[in-house]
Amino acid sequence: MKQDARIYVAGHRGLLGSAVVRRLKKLGYENLLLRTSNELDLTRQAETLAFLEAEKPDYVFLCAAKVGGIKANIDAPADFLLQNLQIQNHVIEGSRRRGVKKLLFVASSCVYPKEAPQPIQETSLLTGPFEPTNEGYAIAKVAGLRLCQYYRQQYGCDFITAVPSNLFG
């Protein structure tokens, strides 16, 4: 990426997004497009598309997500599934429409089956049931992963997915 590239970090106030911003700044990137969820509601398609069109980012780091602990995931699986699908779909599709050079979608290790052999191999994806306590979140993350893969295949978009195994160390 060129130093003057316009970089949108979705979810810049979260654990991962804030680390991405710190790293980008340390590397000398200053043209960062940052919006809080109060300033930009990524669950609203028109709002998301308007932002991407107006700001014209060259690169997108999609770190935004509805997240929560085990109890929150158990109590509101529909919310985790729906809101994460909305966020992902709106940012990914908007980035395609806008012609973003590269998008990095961040998934989660929960995309792998609960009983995946250790160490986890990429080939384990979708080979067994998810951990039931966060299945809604996992399904949304798999959908985002596949959407990036299909946009790459169908449209030639340089959209990739990273699946960190652990954000805490």
N, C-alpha and C positions, 0 to 999 in steps of 0.2 A: 504494500500500500504506500502511496506517496504521502509525504508528511502533511500535505494540504487536503487530503481526501476528506470528504464529508462522511462521518461515521455515526450511525445511529446505534446506540446501545439501549435496547428495550429492556427494562427492568434494572436500570442503573443504580437503584437504591437497595437492591437485594444483596444477599451474600455473594453470589457469583457475579452479578452485574457490576457491583461496586469494585470487585477485584479486577474485572476487565477494564474498567475506567482507570483505576490506579495504574495498571500495567501500560495502557495506551498512553497515559500522560507521562509516565516514566520514559517511554520510548520516544516522546516528543510530539505526539499527536495532540493537537489543540482544537481541531475543528470538530468537536464532539457535539452531537445532537442529543440532548438529554431532556426528557419530559417525565414528570411524576405522573402517577395514575390519576391525580386530581386535574392535571393539565391536559392529559390525553388518555381517554378511556379506550384501550385496545379491544375491548369487547364490542365496541361500536364500529361497524364496518365503514360507514361513511366518514366518520371522524378520523379513523386510521388512514384511509385512502387519501383524504384531504391533506393530512399531515405529510405523508410520504411524497405526494405530488408537490406540495409547497416547499418542502425542505430539500428534496432531491438528494437523498443520501447515496453515496457510492457503495458503501458497505453497511451491512446490518449484522449486529450480534443480537440474536433473539434469546435473551436470558429471562424475559418476563414470563411469569406463570402465577397461577393461583396455587399457593403451597400451604401446607399445614402438617401437623403431626398425625399420628395414628388415629387419635380420637376424632379429629376434624375430618379425616378421610372416611372414617367409618360412618360418621353422622351425616355427611353431605356428599356422597359419591357422585350424585347427579351434578352438583355444583362444580366439583373438581373436573368432571368430564366436560361439561358444557362450556364453562368459562375458559378452560385451557384450549379446547377446540376453537373457540371464537378468537382468542388472542392469536394463536398460531396461524389459523386460516387467514385472518385479516392481514397480519404482517407479511406472511409468505406470499399471498396473492398480490398484495399491494406492492411488494418488492418486485415481483415478476412484472406487473404492469408498469412500474416505474423504471425497469431496466437496471436494477441494482446489480453491480458487478459481481458481488459475492455476498452470500448470506450464510451465517453459521447459526444453526438451530441447536440449542442445548437440550438434550433429552435427559434421561435419568437411568440409573442402573435398574430401576424397577421395570424397565421394558423387557427384562429377561425373566424367564420363568422362576418361580419360587425355588424349585428344586434343580436349577441349572448346575451342571457339573462345575467344580472349581478347579483351577481358575476359569472364569467365564470366557467362553470363546464367542466370537460374533455369530458363528453358526448355530448357537443356542437360541437365537432370537425366534420367538413364536413356536417353540418346540414343546411347550407345556403351559399349564395354568399360571397366571400371575399370583403374586401375594394377594390374598383376598382383601386385606385391610386397606390397600391403596389401588385397587383394580381400576377405578374410574380415572385416576391420575395416569396410571400406566397405559391405559387404552388411548388416552389423549396423546401421550408422548409417542406411542407407536404410530399413531395417525400422522403426527407432525414429521416424524422420521420418514415415513413412507411418502408423504406429500413432497418433501424435499427430493427424495429419490425419483419420484415420478416427474416432477418439474424438470429435473436434470435430464431425464430420459425423453420426455415429450417436447420440452421447450428449449433445452440446451442451457438452462439456468445453472450457474455455478453455486448451487445451494447444497450445503453439506450439513451433517449432523455429528455432534460430539456427544458421547455418553460417558460422563465422568463417573468413576466408580465410587468416589467419596469426596465430598466438598469440605469435610472437616479435618482432613489430615491423612 
